[in-house]
Amino acid sequence: MAKAHESRRKERLDRGVKVRSDGVYAVASWREMAFLLGPRLLLIAGLLIMPLLLMPVPYWQKVLTIICIYSLLAIGFDFLAHYVGLVSLGGALYIGVGAYIAALLNTEMGLPLWATIPLATVLGGGVCTVLLWPCLPLRGVYFATVSLMFPLLAARLIEAFDIFGGTDGIMGLDGFPNRWSEMYVLIICMLLALFALRRLVNEDVGLVFRGVKDNDQSVKASGIDITRYKALGVFIASSLGCLGGACLAHIYMWAGISQFALDFSIIPIAATVVGGGGTLAGPVIGCLILVPISELLRDFGTLRIAVYALILMAFIVFKSEGLMSYGARKYNQFEHWVEI
């Protein structure tokens, strides 16, 4: 028995993969492939199965759609903050712009739902990028503060000038054919956005984005137009938010100034802190935790803010890296016996 143990030793599961290639998936066995794909398949399968598990409770199916909308915002916020270096608090602007554009395309131009959502995504991303273009030279708290002002300003202008339906909003939008379509459209869009951005940040353009974040003046000195890359980053993040806003408008068959509410700016940030910034998947996990908590505490009114504050304080003090980074580190530390 002792000799059997002498011919084997413990080795971390990720060792065989990382020795050959770190970041490039050069694997030699099905076990290594399972090691790499396991967490990704777990996330995909879990989200695709979740609507079926929630089938007995339609209310929580609706909550799942809201989770996906917040996840789109949180993914965009994480990408913009940790890969481009722009901390945007304008999530509510993206939701509102996407919702109003979808509503106008549907009610005024008569376009069907399947056309208004992609059009609102692209047009809304362009509108938000143009609005934020003069602010792109700003960084840090200055860009964050200015981006926070836009949704507040938009809501007050609509109310003061009584445009786009004023305080009543735009009603009579087409809804999704059924709750299954609205859930799976949002889940698939969120997964596509997550994996597309993960691929993007690992490409050459991702290296430029990180260079702009770390030292934009050095990148500028090399002859690269940093404003164009910042604008591209804002367009990507705002398009994700506008996609969520367009879907939200069709889910409720209404678009109004409440879609400029600051919850759409605050919750994605909180989800990024809980899930782990710079991971892209972490904010999704944060939304899966925080949004249901928010719904469970709805009867407590503004006391929800105190609960959010306590959760954020706990994660910042005890797990500042976030759940995703912590879980990934523990996952890579698993060991198994190998023959010497």
Secondary structure, DSSP 8 states (H G I E B T S, - for coil): -HHHHHTEEEEETTHHHHHH-SSS----SHHHHHHHHHHHHHHHHHHHHHHHHTTT-HHHHHHHHHHHHHHHHHHHHHHIIIII------HHHHHHHHHHHHHHHHHTS---HHHHHHHHHHHHHHHHHHHHGGGTT--HHHHHHHHHHHHHHHHHHHHHHT-TTGGG-EE-----SSHHHHHHHHHHHHHHHHHHHHHHHTSHHHHHHHHHHHHHHHHHHTT--HHHHHHHHHHHHHHHHHHHHHHHHHHHTEE-GGGG-THHHHHHHHHHHHH-TTSSHHHHHHHHHHHHHHHHTGGGTTHHHHHHHHHHHHHHHH-TT-HHHHHHHHHHT-EEEEE-
